[in-house]
Amino acid sequence: MKNTRMLTEGALMLTIFTVLLLFSVFVPMATLATQFFLILPFLFYSSKYPLKNSIVLVVGSIFMAMVAGTVLAAPIAILYGTTGIMMGYCIRTGKTKMVTYMASSLVFLGNVLLFYVLATQLFGMNFFDELIRVFSSSADQYADMMRALGQAPDPNLQKQVQHMIGLIKTLAPSLLLGSAFLYVILFMVINFPIIKRFGIHVPKFPPFRTAKFPKSILWYYLITLMVTLFVKPAEGTFLHMTVVNAAYILQILLMIQGLAFIYYYSHVKKWSKAIPVTATVMTFLLPLFFSIIRLLGIIDLGFDLRQRLAKK
């Protein structure tokens, strides 16, 4: 009876994935929504049944992707299938939500990096080169339009475009890393409530105000600052790319630390929830506020502000 139910639900999940995949491949506008639900069949199935059965589901989805879509649709099945079964496996084995998130993010990131390398080496396709080409083309069209109107192009805007292009080249690793972790958190936020309605127990994140990174992050950040100030690696070198990406990632982590402290302080003082939410929005909209929050994160880590508040 159990095997029959397992096979029936496996076939149902495979059908759901195939339908979502067809919408994603043949209805481009639908991709904006379906990309967040493609993981659902694998997540649901692997959270209920053993890993070996979930792997069979992924293999079946790869086959269906090649039959119903195209050969190029197979990576989609691999990407969402492996990430989904990792997420479901963590739920089934009782892992915490943070462990589930980290493990799933690493699987998703590993797939993205693998397909990026394969696309670059085998097909000469480079997403970042295409993005840079779009920026350059837009800048050229703007310059041509201004000349056609008898006006000189704004040199400041052209400099900003060139700076943006250089930034994309340098921060490509960080952009891939950040995208992977962002996608997985969206998968969890969207799909966990769905499987919960079917009786599957899903773990919860601890309150954001309790988030705290290890103090070693401060040392890593200090090292990147020292290298930037005193070594001054030349642009385009491997060291320059490494330092810039490390500094970018560490700044994001320190910003998260600063926001967590604001949520903690707001909770202790029993302030309205609108205050930390407003601070979060301003952090992403105002560069100056971002710097202030990052500094607050540094102080919180370095001087244990929460422990000092707790003692009071």
N, C-alpha and C positions, 0 to 999 in steps of 0.2 A: 504493500500500500504506500509506504514511504517512498520507495523507488519510483512508483508510478507518479506520485505527486511531484517528485523531484524532476522527472522527465517532462511532465506537463508544464511546470513553471519554467523550466529551461527553454522549452519551445516557445512559450509565451514571451519570455524576455528577449529571445532571439528575434521574434517577430516585431516586437516593439522597437528594438534597436534598428532593425532593417528599415522600418517605416520612417523613423527619425533620420536615419542616414540618407534615405532617398529625398526627403525634404531638404536636407542640408546640401546635397549635391546638385539637385535639379531646381530648387527654389532658393536662389541666393539670399533673398531678403529674409527667408525663414531661418537662415543660419544664425542670425542675431539671437534668436530664442533657443533653437534646438541644440546649439553647441553646449548649453548648460544642462541639458537633459540626456545627452547621449551616454553619460556615465551611469544613469539611473538603473538600467537593467542589470548591469554588472554589480553595482553596489547592493541592490536588493537581493540578488541571487547569492552572492558570496557571503553576505551577512547571515544567511540562513543555512547554507549547505557547505560541505567540505571543499577545501582548496582545489583538489583534483577535479571535481565536477565543475568548478568555476573556470578552470583552465580549459576544459572541454568547451564551455560556452564561448570563451574568447576565440578559440580555434574555429568554432562554427561561425562566429561573427566575422572573422577574417575572410572565410570562404564566401559568406553571403555578401560581404562588401565587394568582393571581386566579381561576383555574379550579378548582383543587383545594381551595383554602381560601376566603378572602373577599377583597374588594378591600383590606381593612385588613391583609391578610397581605403585600401587595406591599412595604410598607416593610421588612419582615423580609428579603425577598429582596435589596432594594437595600442594606440595612445590611451583611448578611453577605457578599453578593456582591462589593461594591466593596472591602470590607476584605480579603476573601480574595484577590482578584486583585492587590491592591497587595502583599500579603504574598508571594504566589507570584511576582509580577514581580520583587520584590527578590531572592528566592532564585534565580530563573532568571538574573538579570543579575549575580549574584555579590556583592551588597551584604553588608555586615557585619550581624551580628544586631542591633546597636544601631540602625543605620540602618533596618533592616527593622521593628524595634519602633517607632521614632519615627514613621516614615511611616505604618504601619498604624494606630497610635494616633490620629494626626491625621485620617486618613480616617474612622475609627470615630467620633471626637469630632465631626467636621463633620457626619456623618449624624445623630448624636444631637441636636445643636443644631438642625439643619434640621427634623427631625421634631417636636422639642419646640416650636419656634416655630409650625409649621403646625398642630399639635394645639391649641395655645393660641389661635391666631387664627381657625382655621376651625371647630373643634369645641368651643371653650371648655373643653378638657381641660387641666388643669394638675396634673402629678404631685405637685409640692411642696404645692400647695393641698390635694390629697387626703391627703397624708401629715400635714399640719398638722391637717386635720379629724379624722383618726383619733386623733391625740394629744389633741386637745381633747375628743373624744367619750369617750375612755377616762378622762380626768380628770373629766369631768362624771359619768360612771357611778360612778366611785369616790366622788365627793362625795355623790351621791344615796344610795349604798349605806350610807355611814357615817352619814348623817342618818337613814336608815330604822332603823338600829341604835341610834339615840339618842346617837350620838357626833359630835363635831365633826371635820370633815376636817382632816388634817394640813396646816397652812399651808405648811410647808417643802416638802412634796411638790408642792403646787400651784405654788409659786414655781419649783421645778425644771422642771415641765412648761412653764410660761410661758417660762422661760429657754431650754428646748430648742426651743420653737416659734420664738422669736426667732432662735436660732442656725441653724435650718434655713433660715429666710428669708434670713439674711445670707450663709450659706455655700453657697447653692444653686450658684453657678458653680464653686466648688471641688469640691463633691460630684459634679457632672457631669464635671468634668475628671478627678478621681481615679477615678471609676467606669470611664471610658473606658480609661484607662491600665491599670487593674487587669484589666479584661476581656481586653484584648489580650494581656497577659502570660500570662493563664490559657489563652487560645487557643493560644499558642505552646507552653506547657508540655505541654498535652494533645495537640495535633495534630502537632507536629513529630516526635515519636517514631513516630507512625503512618506518615507519609509517608516517613520514613527507612527503614522496613522494606520499602518498595516501591522502594528504590534511589535515592531522591532525596537529594542531598547538602544538608544543612541547616547553616547557620552556627552557631557556638557563641558564647555570651557569654564575654567575658574573665572571669577569676575575680572574684568580688564584692569581694575585698579590694583590687583595683586601682582600684575606682571612685573618681573624684575630680571634684568639680564645680569650675567656675571660681571664682576668688576674688571676682569681681564679686557673687556671691550675698551675701557679707558686707556689701557696701555697700548692696545692695537691702534687706537685713534691717535695717541701721542706719537707713536712711531711713524704713522703716515704723515703727520704734520711735520715731524723732524726731517723726514726724507724730502718732503715738498719744499721746505724752507732752506735746507742746507745742501742736499744732494742736487736738487733741481734737475731731475731727469729730462732729457730732450723729448719733445713731442714726437709721437710715432714709435718710440721705443717700447719694448716689452715692459720695462720697469715703470715707465710713465703710465702705461695702460693699467698695470697692476695697482699702482699707488692710487690713481684716480678712482678706479672701481672700488677698491677697498675703502677709500675715504667716503665715497658716495653711499655704500652699503652701511658703513658704521654711523654715518650721519642720520640715516633713516632709523636705525636701531635706537640711537640716542633720542631722536625725536619721539619715537614710540614710548621710550622710558619717561620722557618729560610729560607726555600726555597721560600716561598711567599714573604719574604722581598727582597731576591735576584732578583726575577722577578719584584718587585716594583721598586727597585733601578735601575735595568737595563732599565725599561720603562722610568723612570725620566731622566736618563742620555742618553736615546736614543741609547743604545748599541745594537749590533747585537743580534738577538734571539738565536744565537748559544751559547752565553755565559751562560745564565741561563740553557739552555738545557744540556750543558756540565757539569755544576755544579750539575744538577739533577742526571745525570748518575754517576758521581764520588761519589756522596753521597751514592748511593746504592752499589757501587763497593769497596770503600775504607773506612774501619772503622774509620780511623783518620778523614777523611773528614766529615763523618757522625757526629762525635763528635763536629767538628767545626761548622757545620750547626746548630746542636742542640743548641750550645752555642749562636749562632747568634739569634736563635729564642727566647731564654731566654732574651737576651738583648733587642730585639725588643719589647717583651711584657712588660718587666720591666721598660724600659726607653722611651717608645713611640718614637722609632727612626723615624717612618714615619712622625709623627707630627713635629718633629724637622727638618726633611728635608723639609717638606712643608713650614715651617716658613722661611727657607732660600731661 
